[in-house]
Amino acid sequence: MQIDLIGNSLVLFLKSSGLAMVGVIWGVTNPLLEKGSKDKKSDATDVGVKSLLRTVLLNYKFLIPFGINQLGSVLYYYCMGKTGYL
C-alpha cells in the first residue's frame, strides 16, 4: 500500500515537472522568437515571400529558439499523452 502511494507520487511529480519544463521552455523562447524575427535588412514595406524566407530560414537568431520551442511542443504532447488527457 505504501509502495503504491510512493510510486504514484513519484509518477505525478515526474509528469508535473515535465509540464513545468514545457512552460519554462516556451516562456524563454517566445521573447527570443519575437526578437529574432525582426529582420533588420528588409524594408518596412517589404512583406514578400523573399523577405519571409530570409527572416525564417537564414536567421539563426530565429531558427535556434524556434527549434527549441518545437522540442518543447513535442515534450508537451508526450507529457499530455502520458497523463491520459490526449
Number of C-alpha atoms within 10 A of each C-alpha: 6 7 8 9 10 11 12 12 12 12 14 13 12 13 17 14 13 18 19 13 15 21 14 12 19 20 12 14 20 14 12 17 17 12 12 20 18 14 16 9 9 15 9 8 6 10 10 9 9 11 14 15 11 14 21 18 10 11 15 13 17 21 17 15 21 19 12 15 21 15 14 21 16 13 17 18 15 15 20 15 11 12 13 7 8 9
